[in-house]
Amino acid sequence: MIQPQKPSSSDPIAKLPFDEQAERAVLGAILRNGDHMMMASELLDSSYFFKESHRHIFSSQLDLYKNNEGIDVVTVSSALQSNVKARNIGPAYLVELTENCPVTQNIEHYAQIVRKTHFLRRIIQSSHDAIVRAQNHQESVEGFIESLEKEFLEISNQHDKAGLVKADVVIESTIEQIQKNIEHEGEVTGVPTGFIGIDNLIGGWQNSDLTIVAARPGMGKTALMLNFMMHAVHADKKVAFFTLEMSKEQLMSRVLSTEARVDSMRLRRGDLNEEETDRLMDCARKIYAKKDTIGIDETPALSILELRSRCRRYKKENGLDLIIVDYLQLMVAGGARREASREREISEISMGLKSLAKELNVPVITGSQLNRGPDARPDKRPKMSDLRESGSIEQDADMIMMIYRDEVYNPNSERAGIAEVIVGKNRHGSTKTIDLAYQPNFVSFHNLISE
């Protein structure tokens, strides 16, 4: 972790807080991986850097990024040479930045330090100017206070771009959304789940919502989330699926089995007849045609910071309507809290997923394990208290769905082939248990056709 530098009391300029190491770390991380520029550009501007040379370097990196050009030592050096004021910054210094750069995945942490010290400098400078103006006695107290309020309000608004919004703005956007719902009465207003009972209950996946799909092993939470993905894709929605347990090829094999209705075990063995092979190839062609609607990431032990960065970039470059993570307990918090308890880490991850849903304004669905509580009870149906290492999962989630299949515990169950999706939490409406059909040979869920 980069520690803020203590300014020298002998140098008046050094009394302004800044962290040269953090500034160098941000610039070096971008030079080593230009993809980091997306996140950095959301937090920083060239004026946020204290050193003039660093302002020129970041400005050049930002220009290259906006023009969709590569960012590296060569391109940045060339851009600097076209700037008369920056020609003294040679390639050697850029190379030094990349060589001495700490862990690039922590760039958001470094950027936050640069951002913090920038606003501290602005506050100090404004306060100093206010003292000088007050000592001059040249203006009325009322006018002086009003100008101070405006100046610090501007600083506050730049620091926190969200902040309080007046009711008239909120009511306008709310009425617009209600009007849209009225115009599409009875239709799914969000991203369709593909299951009639669930869509009737929630109206599809809603923007900024975090949904937890929880189950004991073998109940089919991955299969259900894959069904959610493909139903969204069939509705021409763009989905990012993060598989932390299976490879991307294993994931796509599951999708093909479900979509082509080919037995998953026989597909793995390659034991398919001609008709099944034709169905499989036809399904593969259809999915290939929708290649721009599906993004798959198989990175193991993905951190919440990496997930956020990749989703931001994917949304900007491709568009994004739904994020699915399989599954929560396989993620890591990252950053400086890895030494914390696992429950605290899981809480940080769930809060991060909810923040991601709000930031990108898209639904986020993640799988979660349940502890052994259901196995010890006569009634094996799960409860929200069974969420493993729950921490703040219950609090952060807008919706919690739990899967129960009686045949897992009772091989001769009268409800064989039926899966219960228990909606234990629904922040926007009622809770309910919805029955779906489960086909184990295709590892898929379907709407249950009632008699």
PEZIWO-V231001 format. One record per backbone hydrogen bond with DSSP energy under -1.0 kcal/mol. CO is the residue of the C=O (numbers start at 1). NH is the residue of the N-H. If there is no record, write none. Layout:
# PEZIWO-V231001
co->CO nh->NH
co->CO nh->NH
This chain:
# PEZIWO-V231001
co->12 nh->15
co->13 nh->16
co->19 nh->23
co->20 nh->24
co->21 nh->25
co->22 nh->26
co->23 nh->27
co->24 nh->28
co->25 nh->29
co->26 nh->30
co->27 nh->31
co->28 nh->32
co->29 nh->33
co->33 nh->36
co->34 nh->37
co->35 nh->38
co->36 nh->40
co->37 nh->41
co->40 nh->44
co->45 nh->48
co->46 nh->49
co->51 nh->55
co->52 nh->56
co->53 nh->57
co->54 nh->58
co->55 nh->59
co->56 nh->60
co->57 nh->61
co->58 nh->62
co->59 nh->63
co->60 nh->64
co->61 nh->65
co->62 nh->66
co->63 nh->67
co->64 nh->69
co->65 nh->68
co->72 nh->76
co->73 nh->77
co->74 nh->78
co->75 nh->79
co->76 nh->80
co->77 nh->81
co->80 nh->83
co->83 nh->86
co->86 nh->89
co->90 nh->94
co->91 nh->95
co->92 nh->96
co->93 nh->97
co->94 nh->98
co->95 nh->99
co->96 nh->100
co->103 nh->106
co->104 nh->107
co->106 nh->110
co->107 nh->111
co->108 nh->112
co->109 nh->113
co->110 nh->114
co->111 nh->115
co->112 nh->116
co->113 nh->117
co->114 nh->118
co->115 nh->119
co->116 nh->120
co->117 nh->121
co->118 nh->122
co->119 nh->123
co->120 nh->124
co->121 nh->125
co->122 nh->126
co->123 nh->127
co->124 nh->128
co->125 nh->129
co->126 nh->130
co->127 nh->131
co->128 nh->132
co->129 nh->133
co->130 nh->134
co->131 nh->135
co->132 nh->136
co->140 nh->144
co->141 nh->145
co->142 nh->146
co->143 nh->147
co->144 nh->148
co->145 nh->149
co->146 nh->150
co->147 nh->151
co->148 nh->152
co->149 nh->153
co->150 nh->154
co->151 nh->155
co->152 nh->156
co->153 nh->157
co->154 nh->158
co->155 nh->159
co->156 nh->160
co->166 nh->170
co->167 nh->171
co->168 nh->172
co->169 nh->173
co->170 nh->174
co->171 nh->175
co->172 nh->176
co->173 nh->177
co->174 nh->178
co->175 nh->179
co->176 nh->180
co->177 nh->181
co->178 nh->182
co->179 nh->183
co->180 nh->184
co->182 nh->185
co->184 nh->187
co->191 nh->205
co->195 nh->199
co->196 nh->200
co->197 nh->201
co->198 nh->202
co->199 nh->203
co->203 nh->190
co->205 nh->191
co->206 nh->209
co->209 nh->364
co->210 nh->398
co->210 nh->399
co->211 nh->366
co->212 nh->401
co->213 nh->368
co->214 nh->403
co->216 nh->219
co->220 nh->224
co->221 nh->225
co->222 nh->226
co->223 nh->227
co->224 nh->228
co->225 nh->229
co->226 nh->230
co->227 nh->231
co->228 nh->232
co->229 nh->233
co->230 nh->234
co->232 nh->237
co->233 nh->236
co->238 nh->321
co->238 nh->322
co->239 nh->295
co->240 nh->324
co->241 nh->297
co->242 nh->326
co->247 nh->251
co->248 nh->252
co->249 nh->253
co->250 nh->254
co->251 nh->255
co->252 nh->256
co->253 nh->257
co->254 nh->258
co->255 nh->259
co->256 nh->260
co->257 nh->262
co->263 nh->267
co->264 nh->268
co->265 nh->269
co->266 nh->270
co->266 nh->271
co->270 nh->272
co->273 nh->277
co->274 nh->278
co->275 nh->279
co->276 nh->280
co->277 nh->281
co->278 nh->282
co->279 nh->283
co->280 nh->284
co->281 nh->285
co->282 nh->286
co->283 nh->287
co->284 nh->288
co->285 nh->289
co->288 nh->291
co->290 nh->293
co->293 nh->239
co->295 nh->241
co->297 nh->243
co->302 nh->332
co->303 nh->307
co->304 nh->308
co->305 nh->309
co->306 nh->310
co->307 nh->311
co->308 nh->312
co->309 nh->313
co->310 nh->314
co->311 nh->315
co->312 nh->316
co->313 nh->317
co->314 nh->318
co->315 nh->319
co->322 nh->240
co->323 nh->365
co->324 nh->242
co->325 nh->367
co->326 nh->244
co->327 nh->330
co->328 nh->331
co->332 nh->304
co->337 nh->340
co->341 nh->345
co->342 nh->346
co->343 nh->347
co->344 nh->348
co->345 nh->349
co->346 nh->350
co->347 nh->351
co->348 nh->352
co->349 nh->353
co->350 nh->354
co->351 nh->355
co->352 nh->356
co->353 nh->357
co->354 nh->358
co->355 nh->359
co->356 nh->360
co->357 nh->362
co->363 nh->323
co->364 nh->211
co->365 nh->325
co->366 nh->213
co->367 nh->328
co->368 nh->215
co->369 nh->388
co->372 nh->376
co->374 nh->377
co->383 nh->386
co->384 nh->387
co->386 nh->371
co->387 nh->390
co->390 nh->393
co->392 nh->396
co->393 nh->397
co->398 nh->427
co->399 nh->212
co->400 nh->424
co->400 nh->425
co->401 nh->214
co->402 nh->422
co->404 nh->420
co->405 nh->408
co->406 nh->409
co->406 nh->410
co->410 nh->413
co->413 nh->416
co->415 nh->418
co->417 nh->438
co->419 nh->436
co->420 nh->404
co->421 nh->434
co->422 nh->402
co->422 nh->424
co->425 nh->400
co->426 nh->429
co->432 nh->423
co->434 nh->421
co->436 nh->419
co->437 nh->446
co->439 nh->444
co->441 nh->264
co->444 nh->439
co->446 nh->437
